[in-house]
């Protein structure tokens, strides 16, 4: 009887995993990314310690995505109409997935970049890794944007529309490309794409013009500061 109960519990767990894979696009994306990363780990023959760290980071992302699905379905079960607290619950659960995904990116970078560098894929000898500096810049812009949106939402009640996060990230990326390449044509294309993102944010449901300008300045200034601090 005990063994049968254990087998049933295992089957329920497998059913839950399969449901998440069948119904959640993000779950399928994370699983595909995990398989690719594990394949890269085998290719580069990483050590057992690095493999454990990588596997743990992947597991955290998948667990967070499944918890997110569970919370969404539980909220939908008890809340039939729109409710602010239901939205908060779902958004917070999604935020947990984002945090674990960022953690996985950092772990993957720390493990794989030295191996890519030793393979001769880094042409910036004597300087900090361009990928590292760009990643730090974008993450810092993202964190400052979220903090700014949270502060303006609480202070003004305008749902953070005084700061355009997408514009900030677009200009952070464009500025990074400009500083890394030093090529006028490439820099022009990168910044033009950032301007297209900013233009696309104009509209009734988007941040005001001042918020778009603020986002652009945040992305540019933070990225320049990080690159200068790193010696670029």
C-alpha positions as CSV (number, residue, x, y, z in Angstrom):
1,X,0.0,0.0,0.0
2,X,2.8,2.3,0.9
3,X,4.7,1.7,-2.4
4,X,1.5,2.2,-4.4
5,X,0.9,5.6,-2.7
6,X,4.5,6.6,-3.4
7,X,4.1,5.7,-7.1
8,X,0.8,7.6,-7.3
9,X,2.5,10.7,-5.8
10,X,5.3,10.4,-8.3
11,X,2.8,10.1,-11.1
12,X,1.0,13.3,-9.9
13,X,4.3,15.1,-9.9
14,X,5.1,14.0,-13.5
15,X,1.6,15.0,-14.5
16,X,2.2,18.5,-13.1
17,X,5.5,18.8,-14.9
18,X,3.9,17.6,-18.2
19,X,1.0,20.1,-17.8
20,X,3.5,23.0,-17.3
21,X,5.4,21.9,-20.4
22,X,2.3,21.5,-22.5
23,X,0.6,24.8,-21.5
24,X,3.4,27.2,-20.6
25,X,5.5,28.6,-23.5
26,X,8.0,30.0,-21.1
27,X,8.5,26.6,-19.5
28,X,9.3,25.1,-22.9
29,X,11.7,27.9,-23.6
30,X,13.5,27.5,-20.3
31,X,13.7,23.7,-20.8
32,X,15.1,24.1,-24.3
33,X,17.7,26.6,-23.1
34,X,18.6,24.3,-20.3
35,X,19.2,21.4,-22.7
36,X,21.4,23.7,-24.9
37,X,23.4,24.8,-21.8
38,X,23.9,21.3,-20.6
39,X,25.0,20.3,-24.1
40,X,27.6,23.1,-24.0
41,X,28.7,21.9,-20.5
42,X,29.4,18.5,-22.0
43,X,31.2,20.0,-25.0
44,X,33.5,22.2,-22.8
45,X,34.0,19.3,-20.3
46,X,33.3,21.5,-17.3
47,X,34.2,20.2,-13.8
48,X,31.8,18.5,-11.4
49,X,31.6,21.6,-9.2
50,X,30.7,23.9,-12.1
51,X,28.2,21.3,-13.3
52,X,26.5,21.2,-10.0
53,X,26.3,25.0,-9.9
54,X,24.9,25.1,-13.4
55,X,22.4,22.3,-12.7
56,X,21.2,24.0,-9.5
57,X,20.7,27.3,-11.4
58,X,18.7,25.6,-14.1
59,X,16.6,23.7,-11.5
60,X,15.8,27.0,-9.8
61,X,14.5,28.5,-13.0
62,X,12.3,25.5,-13.8
63,X,11.0,25.4,-10.2
64,X,10.2,29.1,-10.2
65,X,8.3,28.7,-13.5
66,X,6.3,25.9,-12.1
67,X,5.5,27.8,-8.9
68,X,4.5,30.7,-11.1
69,X,2.1,28.5,-13.1
70,X,0.6,27.1,-9.8
71,X,0.0,30.6,-8.4
72,X,-1.6,31.7,-11.6
73,X,-4.0,28.8,-11.7
74,X,-4.8,29.1,-8.0
75,X,-5.6,32.8,-8.4
76,X,-7.8,32.1,-11.5
77,X,-9.6,29.4,-9.5
78,X,-10.7,31.8,-6.8
79,X,-10.8,35.2,-8.6
80,X,-13.3,35.3,-11.5
81,X,-13.1,39.1,-12.0
82,X,-10.2,41.5,-12.2
83,X,-8.7,42.3,-8.8
84,X,-5.6,44.4,-8.0
85,X,-4.3,41.8,-5.5
86,X,-4.7,39.0,-8.0
87,X,-2.5,41.0,-10.4
88,X,0.1,41.6,-7.7
89,X,0.2,37.9,-6.9
90,X,0.8,37.0,-10.5
91,X,3.3,39.7,-11.2
92,X,5.3,38.9,-8.1
93,X,5.4,35.2,-9.1
94,X,6.6,36.2,-12.5
95,X,9.2,38.4,-10.9
96,X,10.6,35.4,-9.0
97,X,11.1,33.7,-12.4
98,X,13.0,36.7,-13.7
99,X,15.3,36.7,-10.6
100,X,16.1,33.1,-11.0
101,X,16.7,33.5,-14.8
102,X,19.1,36.4,-14.1
103,X,20.9,34.2,-11.6
104,X,21.2,31.5,-14.2
105,X,22.7,33.9,-16.7
106,X,25.3,35.1,-14.2
107,X,26.2,31.5,-13.4
108,X,26.4,30.5,-17.1
109,X,28.6,33.5,-17.8
110,X,31.0,32.8,-15.0
111,X,31.4,29.2,-16.0
112,X,31.5,29.5,-19.8
113,X,33.2,32.8,-20.6
114,X,36.7,31.7,-19.4
115,X,36.5,28.7,-21.7
116,X,35.4,30.9,-24.6
117,X,38.3,33.2,-23.9
118,X,40.8,30.4,-23.9
119,X,39.4,29.3,-27.2
120,X,40.5,32.6,-28.7
121,X,37.1,34.2,-28.9
122,X,38.2,37.3,-27.0
123,X,40.1,40.0,-28.9
124,X,40.1,42.6,-26.1
125,X,43.3,41.5,-24.3
126,X,44.2,43.7,-21.3
127,X,40.7,45.0,-20.8
128,X,37.6,43.7,-19.0
129,X,35.5,41.4,-21.1
130,X,33.1,43.4,-23.4
131,X,30.4,40.9,-22.7
132,X,30.8,41.4,-18.9
133,X,30.8,45.2,-19.1
134,X,27.7,45.2,-21.4
135,X,25.9,42.7,-19.2
136,X,26.7,44.7,-16.1
137,X,25.5,47.9,-17.8
138,X,22.2,46.4,-18.9
139,X,21.5,44.8,-15.6
140,X,22.3,48.0,-13.7
141,X,20.0,50.0,-16.1
142,X,17.3,47.3,-15.6
143,X,17.6,47.5,-11.8
144,X,17.6,51.3,-11.7
145,X,14.6,51.3,-14.1
146,X,12.6,49.0,-11.9
147,X,13.5,51.1,-8.8
148,X,12.5,54.3,-10.7
149,X,9.2,52.8,-11.8
150,X,8.4,51.5,-8.3
151,X,9.2,55.0,-6.8
152,X,7.2,56.9,-9.4
153,X,4.3,54.5,-9.0
154,X,4.1,55.0,-5.2
155,X,4.8,58.7,-5.4
156,X,2.5,59.7,-8.3
157,X,0.2,56.7,-8.8
158,X,0.9,56.8,-12.5
159,X,2.1,53.1,-12.8
160,X,5.7,54.1,-13.4
161,X,5.0,55.9,-16.7
162,X,7.4,58.7,-15.8
163,X,10.2,56.4,-16.9
164,X,10.4,54.2,-20.0
165,X,12.1,51.0,-19.2
166,X,12.3,49.7,-22.8
167,X,13.8,53.0,-24.0
168,X,16.4,52.8,-21.2
169,X,17.4,49.3,-22.2
170,X,17.4,50.1,-25.9
171,X,19.8,53.1,-25.4
172,X,21.9,51.1,-23.0
173,X,22.4,48.5,-25.7
174,X,23.0,51.1,-28.4
175,X,25.5,53.0,-26.3
176,X,27.3,49.7,-25.5
177,X,27.6,48.9,-29.2
178,X,28.9,52.4,-29.9
179,X,31.6,52.3,-27.2
180,X,32.7,48.8,-28.2
181,X,33.0,49.2,-31.9
182,X,33.9,52.9,-32.3
183,X,32.6,52.6,-35.8
184,X,30.4,55.5,-37.0
185,X,28.1,53.5,-39.2
186,X,27.5,50.7,-36.7
187,X,27.0,53.3,-33.9
188,X,24.5,55.2,-36.1
189,X,22.5,52.0,-36.8
190,X,22.5,51.0,-33.2
191,X,21.3,54.4,-32.0
192,X,18.8,54.5,-34.8
193,X,17.3,51.3,-33.6
194,X,17.2,52.7,-30.0
195,X,15.3,55.7,-31.4
196,X,12.8,53.4,-33.1
197,X,12.1,51.7,-29.8
198,X,11.7,55.1,-28.1
199,X,9.3,56.3,-30.9
200,X,7.3,53.1,-30.5
201,X,6.7,53.9,-26.9
202,X,4.8,57.1,-27.8
203,X,1.1,56.6,-27.3
204,X,-1.8,56.8,-24.9
205,X,-0.8,53.7,-22.9
206,X,2.9,54.4,-23.0
207,X,5.1,56.7,-20.9
208,X,4.9,60.4,-21.6
209,X,7.6,62.1,-23.7
210,X,9.5,63.2,-20.6
211,X,9.5,59.6,-19.5
212,X,11.0,58.5,-22.8
213,X,13.7,61.2,-22.5
214,X,14.4,60.1,-18.9
215,X,14.7,56.5,-20.0
216,X,17.1,57.4,-22.8
217,X,19.3,59.5,-20.6
218,X,19.4,56.8,-17.9
219,X,20.5,54.1,-20.4
220,X,23.2,56.3,-22.0
221,X,24.6,57.8,-18.8
222,X,24.7,54.6,-16.8
223,X,26.3,52.7,-19.6
224,X,29.0,55.3,-20.2
225,X,29.7,55.4,-16.4
226,X,30.1,51.6,-16.3
227,X,32.4,51.5,-19.3
228,X,34.5,54.4,-17.9
229,X,34.8,52.7,-14.5
230,X,36.0,49.5,-16.3
231,X,38.7,51.4,-18.1
232,X,37.2,51.6,-21.6
